[in-house]
Amino acid sequence: MNIYQHRRERLTSLIREHYSGTRKALAEACGWSEARLSQILSATYREGRAFSEKIARKLEGDLSLPAMFFDLGAIAPGEEVSAPPAFLRVRAIDAHSPGIVQIRRVRLRLSAGIVGFAVEPDEEAGGSFGVETDWIARNRYKWEDLLALEVTGESMEPRLYKGDLVVVNTADKTPADGQVFAVNYEGEAVVKRLTRDAGHWWLTSDNPDQRRFPRKLCDGVTCLLIGRVVLKKSENI
């Protein structure tokens, strides 16, 4: 099965399970025309290649789906990989590493005010981060919702340092006082602690130097939660 067919099947299942089995309901949800949806679902239009990567990423964003949703599962573990590595963010390492899942390290591609996001592999930072499958099961996470990001800057010291790795659960976007989230703040990916004060949500830094790192109001489309940070890896003792 090629990637175009895989995306079509993922979208067909999505329509069946969440949009009453009708393209009309999906069209109303994403703002696309039924004719456009019919084109990307067609196995013959443009030789079945209409459901391109650009189209997939745009539709994921318009439906507020996890990044790479339509590509997940396109490559089974152990198969020869002929597709770009971004098709899988999480996969088993190999048969010699039982019980380990590899979470792909990525960079986020964001736009200000846009709920969805896209990812690109962060190969310079090492490519991936292994965690135990028991940890994922114990916390009832779904592997397809997890992303690994590298911390930048000093705003979260001493709990998070520049270069530390955090795992983000993109399925958990519910604001929670005191929890750390990856956030799309005016088009920039930041890792901040979310706090509730005076009836408002704020992005706060753990760094005690509040003159350098003042809190910022988290309100409306300028501040969009990407997911909650659920794990960190650090070499800072």
C-alpha positions in Angstrom: 0.0 0.0 0.0 1.4 3.4 -0.9 1.2 6.5 1.2 -1.6 8.1 -0.8 -3.8 5.0 -0.4 -2.9 4.9 3.3 -4.0 8.5 3.8 -7.3 7.9 2.0 -8.1 4.9 4.2 -7.3 6.9 7.3 -9.6 9.7 6.2 -12.3 7.3 5.2 -12.2 5.7 8.7 -12.2 9.2 10.3 -15.4 10.1 8.4 -17.0 6.8 9.3 -16.2 7.0 13.0 -16.5 10.7 13.8 -18.5 12.4 11.0 -21.6 10.2 10.7 -20.1 8.6 7.6 -20.7 11.6 5.4 -18.3 13.9 3.6 -20.8 16.7 4.2 -20.2 16.6 7.9 -16.5 16.5 7.4 -16.7 19.5 5.0 -18.6 21.5 7.6 -16.0 20.7 10.2 -12.9 21.6 8.2 -14.3 24.3 5.9 -13.3 22.4 2.7 -15.8 21.8 -0.1 -17.2 18.3 -0.6 -15.8 18.4 -4.2 -12.3 19.0 -2.9 -12.6 16.1 -0.4 -13.9 13.9 -3.1 -10.8 14.6 -5.2 -8.3 13.7 -2.4 -10.3 10.5 -1.7 -10.3 9.5 -5.3 -8.1 6.6 -6.3 -8.1 7.9 -9.9 -8.0 11.7 -9.7 -4.4 12.7 -10.5 -3.5 9.0 -10.6 -4.5 8.7 -7.0 -1.8 11.1 -5.8 -4.1 14.1 -4.9 -3.7 13.4 -1.1 -0.2 14.9 -1.0 1.9 15.7 2.1 1.0 19.4 1.9 -2.8 18.5 1.7 -2.5 16.0 4.6 -0.7 18.5 6.8 -3.3 21.3 6.0 -6.3 19.0 6.6 -4.8 17.9 9.9 -4.5 21.5 11.0 -8.0 22.4 9.9 -9.4 19.5 11.8 -7.2 20.0 14.9 -5.8 16.5 14.5 -2.4 15.4 15.8 0.5 16.1 13.5 1.1 13.3 10.9 -2.3 11.8 11.8 -2.9 10.6 8.2 0.6 9.1 7.8 0.7 7.2 11.1 1.1 3.5 10.6 2.3 3.9 7.0 5.4 1.9 7.7 5.3 -1.2 9.9 8.3 -1.9 12.2 10.9 -4.1 10.5 9.8 -3.2 7.0 12.2 -1.6 4.5 11.7 2.2 4.8 11.3 3.8 1.5 9.2 6.8 2.7 10.5 10.0 4.4 11.2 9.5 8.1 8.5 11.9 9.2 5.9 9.3 8.3 6.5 7.7 11.8 7.1 9.6 15.0 7.1 6.5 17.2 8.0 3.0 16.3 9.6 -0.1 17.9 13.4 0.0 17.6 13.8 -3.6 16.4 13.4 -7.2 17.5 16.5 -7.0 19.6 15.0 -4.3 21.9 11.8 -5.8 23.2 9.6 -3.5 25.3 11.1 -0.3 24.0 9.4 2.3 21.9 11.3 5.0 20.0 9.8 8.5 20.2 11.0 10.6 17.3 12.6 13.9 18.2 11.1 16.7 16.2 11.0 20.4 15.6 7.6 22.0 15.4 6.4 24.1 12.5 3.9 26.6 13.7 2.0 29.7 12.6 0.5 32.3 14.9 -3.1 31.8 15.5 -3.2 28.4 13.8 -4.4 25.5 16.0 -2.7 22.7 14.1 1.0 22.1 13.7 3.4 20.1 11.6 6.7 18.4 12.5 10.0 17.8 11.0 12.6 15.3 12.3 15.3 16.8 14.5 18.1 14.6 13.2 20.8 16.9 14.4 19.7 16.3 18.0 20.0 12.6 17.8 16.8 11.5 16.0 14.9 9.6 18.7 14.4 8.8 22.3 13.6 5.4 23.7 11.0 4.8 26.4 9.5 1.6 27.8 6.2 0.4 26.5 5.1 -0.3 30.0 5.5 3.4 30.8 3.2 4.2 27.9 0.6 1.6 28.9 0.8 2.5 32.6 -0.1 6.1 31.9 -2.6 5.2 29.3 -0.9 7.3 26.6 -1.2 6.5 22.9 2.2 6.3 21.2 0.9 8.3 18.2 0.2 11.3 20.4 3.7 11.6 21.8 6.5 13.9 20.6 10.0 14.5 21.9 11.3 18.1 21.9 14.6 19.7 22.9 14.3 22.5 25.4 15.8 25.9 24.3 16.7 28.8 26.4 17.1 29.3 30.2 13.6 30.3 31.2 12.7 27.0 32.8 15.8 26.5 34.9 16.5 24.9 37.3 13.8 22.3 36.5 14.5 22.3 32.7 17.8 23.3 31.1 18.7 24.1 27.6 19.3 20.8 25.8 17.1 18.8 28.0 14.6 16.5 26.3 10.9 16.6 27.0 8.1 14.2 25.9 4.8 16.0 25.0 1.4 14.3 25.0 -0.4 16.2 22.2 -3.7 14.5 23.2 -3.7 16.5 26.5 -4.5 20.1 25.8 -6.7 20.7 28.9 -5.4 23.7 30.9 -4.1 22.6 34.3 -2.8 24.9 37.0 0.9 24.2 37.7 1.5 21.8 34.8 4.1 22.3 32.1 3.0 22.5 28.5 4.4 23.0 25.0 2.7 26.1 23.7 2.3 27.9 20.4 2.8 31.4 21.6 2.4 33.9 18.7 3.9 31.3 16.3 6.8 30.3 18.5 7.1 26.9 20.2 7.8 27.5 24.0 7.8 25.2 27.0 6.2 27.0 30.0 4.3 26.3 33.2 0.7 27.2 33.1 -0.7 29.0 36.1 -4.1 30.4 37.0 -4.3 33.8 38.6 -7.0 36.5 38.9 -9.3 34.6 36.6 -6.7 34.3 33.8 -4.3 31.7 32.5 -0.6 32.7 32.4 2.6 31.3 30.9 5.2 31.4 33.7 8.9 30.5 33.8 10.5 28.5 36.6 13.6 30.7 36.4 13.6 33.0 39.5 14.8 36.0 37.4 11.3 37.2 36.6 12.7 40.5 35.2 14.3 38.5 32.3 11.5 36.0 32.1 8.2 37.7 33.1 4.9 35.8 32.9 2.7 36.2 29.8 -1.0 36.2 29.5 -2.3 33.0 27.8 -5.5 34.0 26.1 -7.1 33.4 22.7 -5.4 32.4 19.5 -2.1 34.0 20.5 -1.5 31.2 23.0 -2.4 27.7 21.9 -1.6 24.6 23.9 0.2 21.9 21.9 0.3 19.3 24.6 1.3 18.6 28.2 4.9 17.7 29.1 4.8 14.2 30.6 8.5 13.2 30.8 11.9 14.8 30.8 15.5 13.5 30.1 18.3 15.6 31.5 22.1 15.3 32.0 22.0 18.1 34.6 22.3 16.5 38.0 
